[in-house]
């Protein structure tokens, strides 16, 4: 049964407690690494854990709430043999992280997990191979894609576990990073999943190396960077984003969080916003975040579109405030073999609690499966 990582951890904590009552504070320390999460979030994960084991809040045959004290697993539990135990741990253990060098010598961190045909997730502005694995924003996506494919992902230069202080932030440098990861894993013609600023990177790569890609999914991206296009209704300008970054990057004060999350993930839960900020703090400095933002706002791959011959699925949230849906419509019209899907959402990063999230993930898996075959 597929479980979100936090639900799995919650069950593991309860099962390993020997029937002891686990307080809310202990649960938060174990499952959320001490983050400040709401009562509603804790209750939602407990409810999901109960459903996973065939229990519910009324019966409480397996997971019981002890008023004012905490929760308790009242069913008998057994420890399996070493092989079973190792398998259970591996179910949540973060994949091994490796490094490769890009063409200019910068170190790029990458990992992979799952089983099935290869799918490469092109890195974007905010990523951290370790923190993404447990993020309530990204973990459900990584888990779901890993069920149908071998998912390869990496931290782009300047962020996460890759080289932090870099001066070369050209589009071609980002393309070379993608090629380096594919070469390190001996990937010949994988499918590619790219979101936001990763979209122009994927387009340039597919135009330059048409024999290295089988098909592409492009979500919430652009072909003409912000600085080179006329702002549409409701689209945020570069100076506003740079001002927010410089004023409050990684700070957990209400003003910054409200403004920043309202742009990128307006429908996020408090837990998701906190995770978003934590990844900010751990993945990049405010100065480098501004430099990266300025670089990607100047990417232009309009002339590359006719050269992309592989099938492409374009998906975009209809009320995305970061990259306008008009960019995906334009790409769909100019790419030789493209399909377009409009999502009923206003979140730039797809959130698992939305109906549109399931629609997107199902479409990605189905579309990539069409190209799976010998030699991939």
Buried (B, 14 or more C-beta within 10 A) or exposed (E): EEBBBBBBBBBBBBBEBEEEBBBBEBBBBBBBEEBEBEEEBBEBBBBBBBBBBEBEEEEBEBBBBEEEEBBBBBBEEEEEEEEEEEEBEEEBEBBEBBBBBBEBEBBBBBBBBBEBBBBBBBBBBBBBBBBBBBBBBBBBBBBBBBEBBBBBBBBBBBBBBBBBEBEBBEBEBBBBBBBBBBEBBEBEBBBBBBBBBBBBBBBBBBBBBEEBBBBBBBBBBBBBBBEEBEEEEEBBEBEEBBEBBEEBBBBEEEEBBEBBBBBBBBEBBBBBBBBBBBBBBBBBBBEBBBBBBBBBBBBBBBEBBEBBBBBBBBBBBEBBBBBBBBBBBBBBEBBEEBBBBBBEBBBBBBBBBBEBBBBBBEBBBEBBBEBBEEEB
